[in-house]
Amino acid sequence: MDEFLKYQQEIADIQYTINLLMWELRIVAPKDSQNNLVDLIAYHEKNVFQLQTSEHYGELLNNAINCDQFKNLEESEKRYIYNLLKHYEDYKKIPLDFYEEYSKLKNKANLIWKEAKDNNDYKLFEPFLEKLVQMTKKYYSYIDSDADNLYDAMLNEYEIGVKSELIDKLFAELKTGILPLIPFEQNDNKKLSIDYTEEELINCAKYLLNYIGFDLNRGTIGIYPHGYTEKMNYNDIRIAFSKTTDPISFVATIIHEGGHGVFEQNIKPNLSRYENTTLANLFGLHESQSRFFENILGRNKNFWIPIYDDVKRLLRLDLSLDEFVKLLNTPKCGAIRTKADELTYCMHIILRYEIEKDLFNGTIKVSDIPKIWNDKMLKYLNVLVKNDSEGLMQDVHWSEGSFGYFPSYLLGSIYDGMFKETIEKDLGNIDELLKNGNIKKITQYLIDNIYKNGGAYTSLEIINKMCGEEISAKPLIDYFNKKYGN
């Protein structure tokens, strides 16, 4: 066991280095240094891959599982080591040369995506996207050569045990349940635009993150075109958000990413020894927590009652609490996923899921995506997309090869409907808890029931244990009907 943990620490140390370099690449590095960083990251990723696929590592894993010390570990830690063995068996099927080429492509494609998005030039990004699709197919064919449906193998990478058959069923129920609630006639809602300094946004971000339970002594924040949370290691969780003039979008993003961060900070320390797999294959569960904080809690008027005076001052708002909450909760169809309200957001994900599935099942081509994207936006949300930058190039995911990730967002919302019902049974009315400033009681409940075990249990296992039932879209549809039905 000691030999295994020492080897595992070496992997974790190099992965920490990679994560730091990725943050540098995205947030800090000057443009002319980016290609050098891409090569440096690829070098370290190759080293990690070699360590994770060596025969010696396989022997260490099997010896650890069969030793006396293993029997005395708690169940969650045993599950982590079994997960490492599963990943080892998958990764060793991938040729090293291919893995290195694929890693370089993803990092380069990410830089090209940013340039293409900034210049509204899909033709610049298209050949990289085409190659990413081809190499991603090859990557998963190595891992699961017997897969009946390659896209299901991709989905399993992000949410273990969930296949397209289940997603098709859940998303079809959602479409039927929520499309009648979506306001296709656009209202002239008040649009806020305030010219903030980076310092103002950072100060407000720190305030909100601290309020929900994010430990700023073990985390930091930065500016990037796309909001995201990155785990560097157990004591280093970083949150990025875009510089914006829209305070409504800003607070939603911060609370969303804060949910990711609170989850990562509260995994038990003994599980942090396995950094490279703490939450592998559980992206839907992760997204459920970011969206739980953002939507179920953060769009609730009662969340803001104890803190609105402070937030109003920090963001220089000239709005009453009721006006602010109305802007947070008025459904309005728009082109941008990350700025969408919780209701119309569902259709943004369904659109992406349908395109991804068709793309990897071979029924559409990369060159078809702009037209299909724009047609679906018009059909589902009555939105006429102005250009590809606000259309198919708005998200970072495909540029990183993260095909199969998007459904996790909506699966997360579906889980939230179920979690909300369970929390209210156990803790009482969420409105009252929030109004009285007791949000950290909810945070602690989530820590005790979900976060502390990290990725030891699958989302489906956690839902079954917490909620006592199979996954269902009905609680989320009921939540939407109660909130938006009138």
N, C-alpha and C positions, 0 to 999 in steps of 0.2 A: 504494500500500500504506500509506503514512504517513497519508494522508487517511482511509482506511478504518479504521486502527487508532485514530486520534484519535476518530472517530465511535463506534467500538466501546467505547472507554473511557468515553465519556459515558453510554452505555447501562449499562455495568457499574457506574458510580458511582451512578446512580439506583437500580439494582437493589440495590446495597449498602444504600442508604437504606431501601428497602422492607423488606429483610430485617431491618434493625435495628428498624424500626417494628413489624414482625410479632412480634419477640421482646418488645418493650415491651408490645404488646397482650396477648400470652399470659402473660407471666411477671411483669411489673412493674406495669403501669398500674392505677390505681384504677378501680373499676367505672364511675363516672360519666364517665370520660374515654373509655371504649371506643368509643362511637359517633363521637366526634370523630376518633379514630385510624382508624376504619374509613373515614371520608371522606377523611382525609389519605392513607391507603394507596391508596385508589381513584384519587385525584388523580395520585399518582406512577405508578401502574400504567398509567393512561391515557397519561401522557407517554412511558413506555417503549414502550407499544404503538404510539404515533404514530411514534416514532423507528424502531421495528422494521418498520414497514409503509410508510414514506415512499418515494416514487419515487427520491429522492436516495440512500437507503440501498441500494435495488436497483441503482442505477447504480454506487455505490461497491463493492458486492460483486462485480458482474460485471467491473468494471475491475480490481479486485484480482486476481481469478482469471486474468485475461488479461494481467497485467503480467509483466515479466521477473523481478521479485523473488519472485513466487509460485513460479516454477519451482525456485528454490533452497531453498524451505522443506522441512523434513522431512515425510514422508508423513503423520504424525499431525496436524500442523498444517494441511496441505492439506485433510485430511478434516474438520477442525473448520469450516473456512471453507465447504466444500461443504454441511455440515450447516446452517450459518447461512443459506445461500441457500435450502435446502429449507424451513427454518422461515419465512423471509421470504415465500416463495411460498405457504405455507399460511396464515400470519397475515393477509396482505393481503386474503384473501377474506372476512375477518370484519369486519362493519360496526363502526365505532368506538363508536357509541351502544350497540350490543348488548354489546360487550366491556366497556364501563364499567359497564353495568347488571349484567352477569354477575359481575364482580369484586366489586361492592358486595354482591350477594346472597350470594356465598360467604363473605365476611368477616362479614356479619351472621348468616348461618345458623350459622357456627361458634360465635358467642356464644350463640345460642339453643340450639344443641345442648348446650353446657356447662350452661346453666341447666336445660334439660329433663332432662339426665342427673342432675344434682344433686337434682332434685325428682321423679324417676321419672315424668315427664309427657310421654309420647310424643305426645299430642295437641297439645302446644305445638310440637313439632318437625315433626310430620307435614306441615303445609302448606308449610313451607320445604323439606322433602325432596321433596315433590311438584313444587314449582317448580324445584328444582335438577335433577331428572330431566328435566323438560321443556326447560329451558334448556341442559342438557348435550347433549341430543339435537340441539338446534338448533346449538349450537357445533360439533359434529362434522359435522353436515350441511353447514355452510359449508366446512369444511376438505376434506371428501371427499364431495362431492355424488353421486358415482357408486358409493359403497360398497354392495356387496351386503348386507353385514352391518355395521350401525353399531357394534355392540359390538366388532367386530374393529378398527375404526378407533380406538376407545378403548384397546384392548389395545396397539395399535401406539404409542400415546402414551407408554406406560410400558415396553414391551419390544419394540423394533423387530423386525419379521420374524416375530413369534410370533402365530399366529392361534388362534381358539377350537378349530379342528379338531385342532391339535397338543396344546393344553391338555387337551381332552377325552380324547385318547388317553393322555397321560401320567398324568392324574389317575385315569382308570379303572384303569390298571395299579397305581397306588398303592393305591387302595381295595381292590383284590383282594389286594394283597400285604400290607397292614398291618392291615386290619380284624381278621384272626384273632389279631393280636398285642396288640390293645388290651384291657386288663382291664376289662370292663364291670361285674364285681362289685367294688364299691369297698372298698378296704382302709382300715382306720383308721390311716393313716400319721401319724406324729408331725407336728404342725403347730407351727411356731415362730412366736412373736409377741413381739417385743421393742420397747419404746417408745424409738425412737431420736430424738435431736435432729437437726435439719438439718445441723448442723456435723459430727456423727459420720458421717452418710451421705456428705456431701461429701468428708470426709477419706478415707474408704474408696474412694469413686469415683475420686479423684485417684490413689490408690495403684494400683488395678487398671488404670486407663487408662494410666498411665506404664509399667506392667509389659508391656503388650501392644504399646507403641510409639506411643501417642498423645502428641503434643508439647503440653504444657500452656502453653507460651509462645505458642502459636498457637491456643489453644482455651480455652473456659471451660464452666462447667456451671450449671444452674439447676433450679428446682423447678416442675413442671407436672403436671396430672392424667394425662398420657399421655407415655410416653417417646418422644423423637424427637431427630433430629440435624438441624441447620440450618447450611448453608454461608452465611456472611455474605459473605466473600470469601476469597481464597487463604490469608490469614494470620489468619482469624477463623472458626473452626469451633466451634459451640456445641452442647452436649449437655444435654438436659433429661430428668429422671426424676421419678417421683412419690414423695412422702414416704410411706414404708411402714413397717410393723412386721414385714414378712416378709423376712428376710435372703436367702432362697433366690431369691425373685423379684427382689430388688434386684440381687444380683451378676449374675444372668442378663441383666437389662436393661442394666446398665452395660457389660458385655462386648459385648453385642449392639450398642449404640449406639456403643461404642468402635470396633467394626469399620467402621461407616460413617465415623467420623471419621478413622481411619487411612487409609482409601481416599482421602478428600478431601484430606488433608494431603500426599499423596505423588504427586499429579498434577504433571507437569513444569511448572515456572514459566512457560515460554513459552506453554503452553496456558491459563494462568490469565487471559490477556488476553481470553478469550472466556467470561467468567464465566457468562453467561446460558444457555450451552449445554454446560457442561463434561460433564455426564452425562445430558443429555436422552435420553429413550427407552431408558435402560438400567437401569431400576429393579430388574429381576430380577438383574442382575449385582451391583448395589449390595447388594441383600438377601442375595445369596449370601455376600457377605463379612461382613456383620454376623452372619449365622447360622453361618458357618464358625467365627468366633471364639467365638460363644456356645455352639454345640453340639459341633462336631467337636473343638474345642480346650477350651472352657470347662467342658464337662460330663465331660471326661476326668479321671480321678483324678490322672493324672500332671501335669496343668496346675497342680494345687494343692500338690503335694509341696514345691516350693521356697518357697512363700509362705504356706502355711496358718497357720503360727504367727502371722504378722503380721495376716492377715485375721481370725483367731480373736480376737485382741486388739482390733482395730479395731471389730469388730461384737459384742463381748462374748458370744461363743458358748461354750456349755458342751457341746461335741460333739467326739467324735474325728473325725479326717479321714475315716474310713470311714463314720461316721454322716452326716457332712455330704455326702459324695459320693453316698450312697444317696438322700438327699433330693433332690439335684439330678437324679437319674436314674431315680427310681421313677415309671413311668407312672401317671397317675391322671386320670380324666375329670373335667373341671370346666367351668364356664360361661364363664370368662374367657380369651380368646385369649392375652393378653400374659402370663398366669401359667401357660400350658400347657407341659407337657414337650414335648420334640422330637418324640415319636411322635404323641401325640394332637393336637398342633398342626396336623398335616396335615389332619385332618378339619375343624378350624375354618376353614381356608382353602377347602377344597372346598365347604363349606356356603355361604360368602359368594360364591364364584364362581358357584355354581349359581343363587343368588338374583339376583345382578347380571345374569347372562346372561338369565334369564327376564324380569326387570324391563325390560330394554332391548329385548328381542325382543317385548315386549307380551303375554306369556302370564300375567303377574301384575301386580297394581297395588300402589302404595305402601301402601294400607290392608291389603293381604293379608300384608305382611311379618311382623308379629309372630307370627301363627299359623304361617306356614311356617317361620320361624326356629325357633320352639319345637319344632315337630314334627320338624325335621331334627336338632336337638340331642338329642332323645330317641332318634331312630333311629340316629344315628351314634355318639353318645357316652353314651347312657343317662343323660342329664342333664335333670332337670326344671328349666327356667328359672324363677326366682322372680319376676322382674319385668323390664320392658323396659330398665331401666338396666344390668342385668347381661346383657341380651339384645342386641337389635339396636342399642341406643344406646351400647354400650360403646366403640366405636371412633370416632375423630375423622374418618376418611377421607371418608365420604359427606357430612359437613357442609361439607367443603372442595371438594366436587365431584370428588373423586378416584375416580371410577368406573372400574374396570379395573385399579386398583392392586393389589388383594388377591392376584390370582394370582401377582404378582411374588414374594411371600414364599415360596410353595411351589416356584415355578420356581427360586428361589435355593437351596432345600434340595436340589433335584434336581441342580443344577449342583455343589453341594458334594460329593455322592457321587462325582461324576466327578473333581473337583479333588483330593479326598483320595487317590484311587488314583494320580493323576499325581504328586502331591507325594511320596508314599512311594516311587515309582519313582525320583524324581530326588534326594531328600534322605535317604532312609532312613526307618526306623520313626518315626512321629510320637510314639508313647509314649516312646521313648528321648529324643527331642529335648526333649519337655516335661519329663520327669523330671529331666533335667540342666540345666533352666533356660534352654534354648536357644530359647525361643519366638520371639525376635527373628530367628532364622535363617529361621523360617517366614514371619514378617512381611516380611522382606527379599525372600524368594522371590516373595511375592505382589506386592510393589512392582515387582519387575523384570519379572514376567510379565503383570501386569494393571494395577496402579494407575497406573504412570507415564504410560501413554497415555490415561488418563481415559476419555472417551467416543468416542475416535477409531474404535474398532472395536466392532462389535456383539457381544453376548453369544455368539451362535451362531458368529461368526468366531473369538472367543477360545477357545471350547470346542473347536472344530475344530482350531485351531492347537496348543493346549496338550495336548489329550487325544487328538487324532488320530481322532476318531469323532463321529458325530452324537449329538445329545442323547438321553439314555435315562434312564428311571427305575430301571433295574436296579441300578446301583451303590448308590443310596440304599436300595432295598429289601434288598439284600444286607447293607448296614451295619446296618439295623434288625433283620434276622433274626439276624445274628451277636450283636447286643447284647441283644435282647429275646426271641429265639426260645425260650429255656428259662425 
